[in-house]
Amino acid sequence: MNLKIKSIGVIKRSSSGFTDILIYSDFERILSKIMIKFEKGTNLLVVHKNHMSLDDNQVQVSDAELITWKGNLLTVKGIEADDDSLIDVRLKK
């Protein structure tokens, strides 16, 4: 079985040492229900794919802490990713 996973955003390392997660506007509605529960310090699970990975079927799940958010831009800390494709963001319980 060959599954094609579509990216819903991009993860970029910022100069401040944090990581910015930009969710494409087409996909904001998917996350809008959980985004109302976001507050500073919320722990998130971030599913992403590194474009440098040799395995096209490999994704990473990272634990991150939300610092700030504005619209479809989340700033987090604790994730080691840069230029990765964002697959999903979920609240960690």
Secondary structure by P-SEA (a helix, b strand, c coil): cbbbbbbcbbbbbccccbbbbbccccccccaaaaaaaccccbbbbbbbbbcccccccbbbbbbbbbccccccbbbbcccccccbbbccccccc
